Amino acid sequence: MSDRGNLFWLPQRPADFADRLKAAQAGDGALAPELKLLAGHALDINGLNRLAKALRKARADGRSLKPLGAFRLGLLSNSTTSLIAPALEATALRYGLAMEVVEAPFGQIVQEALDPQSLLATSDLDAILIAVDVHGLPLSGTPGDSERAEATLDGVLAQFDLIRQGLRANTKAALIWQTAPRLPETLFGSFDFRLTGTHRWLVDQLNRRLADSLPDDELLVDVAGLAESVGLDAWHDPVMRNIGKLPFAQEFVPVYAEHVARVIGAVRGKSRKTLVLDLDNTLWGGIIGDDGLEGIVIGQGSGLGEAHLSVQRAALDLHGRGVVLAVSSKNEDAAARLPFREHDDMLLKEDHIAVFQANWIDKATNLATIADALTLGRDALVFLDDNPAERMQVRGVHPEIAVPELPADAALYARALNAGGYFEAVAFSDDDRKRSGFYKENAKRLQLQGSAGSLDAYHASLEMVATLQPFDAVGRTRISQLINKSNQFNLTTRRYTEAQVGALEADPTRFTLQVRLADVFGDNGMISVIVADRGPDQWEIDTWLMSCRVLGRRVEEAVLAELAREARAAGASELIGRFIPSEKNMMVAKHYEKLGFEKISETDEGETVWRLRLADLAEKTLPMTIVRPTAVQA
């Protein structure tokens, strides 16, 4: 049970799949949540097609697809994509997206890219997937001829660049490229890997150079890596290739769609942030409460011990790239902590764990407590537990928590965790690397808050320093991440690609602000982003988001003061704020009211508009030092 092609980390398709789908379509209730739940299973291409048909019918009938996020994807390929498009739409439901795929005509890649009136150019797309099939690339082998091999690569990359320039000129969509899976056939056998100009050498070099040449705001799906993980012989189906120009065997359409969707999900902030670990028979073999420190199995010297060690190593690697670790275990607290403190073979130590929940409360309740302690939504969690009953209980109570199915053999636990792609990333910044530290420091702040005596004393004890400055190239990637990931403290949930963020930097009609916050416990990183439209009399706030980690520390007041200061200096007399409700941002529904704005309009959908007369805004003493780097003052 570790067939990546069959999405083995997902629960199996329920026996009543068809009945549930029919009932959801026939009922008057919300359809989208049930579509998302059904998409969370290991579906084959037929199951995905049924979901896609239901989604398309709902859209055609004008049914609400809330709370799913809308996403329009252009699909540009030199192969048949009719099987792929519905699979992408259905798989995107798994990531909370109501995707609509616009397929470009077969084999019209360059024409679609360069024509400003092409289908893709006129479809108002969020992203375009450039799914170039390796069979259609001009990669004729020239074994042993370095000069001709380099010329071949230069020609292909030049064509890619032509496509890039056309799409960037004619659309505002983010571009998603994919690597090309090499063919299993060789000319010289193993020597193909060494010899310049063989087809294998050309494909390997092309993939490497494509990845290295991508601008920061373009994305990559590593289809070559996926094909190798399932086996190149199985991936390439020469029969279907010859008959229908399919780029790969149709049995792999679900896993291909999953890999594309998880990259898009990462852009939209759907990647998970926290791994919650069970202990007994997950991090080690045996039961610490019964077997004692000497009786549990962990470490080198036994297959079982090494299997559990691989889980710890995977968790430790994730921690190293910023994933927050937590523990949820049915144990006495002291017993559960003992291996972390005293077992020499443990890779994980208590210091790696941000929240440690060992008690006899049910796992679902403990997971909710962990999310609250980290000021994260339930959908930020992945729960790893060997016990099927615990997994089922958590899925039943919190369907938004990712709970990978685990094979019977502990040696495959780490693979299941990895194959699920829960922590997919499209960029990696210093703030990402430090994230787990941010959350541990936040837990210390909460402890300090409890002992400070008053809120003012707590704020003063933090010795906060807020750094305010306009968008710039240094912060661009992180700003784009926050704009696309932040859901809860996000007034409008408007999304901008990294290229669009770059354009904002130079737009004189826009005011931009990035905010960093440091305190006695360390640097919180970038915690707020603001975009406003500069008008002669009014500045309208387009985007205002903030990390929930710094709630209750009056940072929003500091941001408002900065906005007001800049608007006054430009001659404006009012600020206009807008709240657009979403599934997750109701926590800020009264944000503007709390800051002294007056409501001036409200729609039936709950969208509200607010106004603040700057003459009415009193100056306040805030519990933080404000730093404005030179660039802000220029």
Secondary structure, DSSP 8 states (H G I E B T S, - for coil): ---GGGTTTS-B--TTHHHHHHHHHHSSS-SHHHHHHHHTSB--HHHHHHHHHHHHHHHHTT---TTSEEEEEEEEESS--TTHHHHHHHHHHHTTEEEEEEE--TT-HHHHHH-TTSTTTTS--SEEEEE--GGGS-----TT-HHHHHHHHHHHHHHHHHHHHHHHHH---EEEEE-----S--SSGGGGGTSTTSHHHHHHHHHHHHHHH--TT-EEE-HHHHHHHH-HHHH--HHHHHHH--SS-GGGHHHHHHHHHHHHHHHTT-S--EEEE--BTTTBBS-HHHHHHHHSB-STTSHHHHHHHHHHHHHHHHHHTT-EEEEEEES-HHHHHHHHHH-TT-S--GGGEEEEEEESS-HHHHHHHHHHHTT--GGGEEEE-S-HHHHHHHHHH-TTSB-----SSGGGHHHHHHHTTTT--S---HHHHTHHHHHHHHHHHHHHHHHSSSHHHHHHHHTEEEEEE---TTTHHHHHHHHHH--SSBSS-----HHHHHHHHT-TTEEEEEEEEEETTEEEEEEEEEEEEE-SSEEEEEEEEE-GGGTTSSHHHHHHHHHHHHHHHTT--EEEEEE---SS-GGGTTHHHHTT-EEEEE-TT--EEEEEEGGG------SEEEE--HHHH-
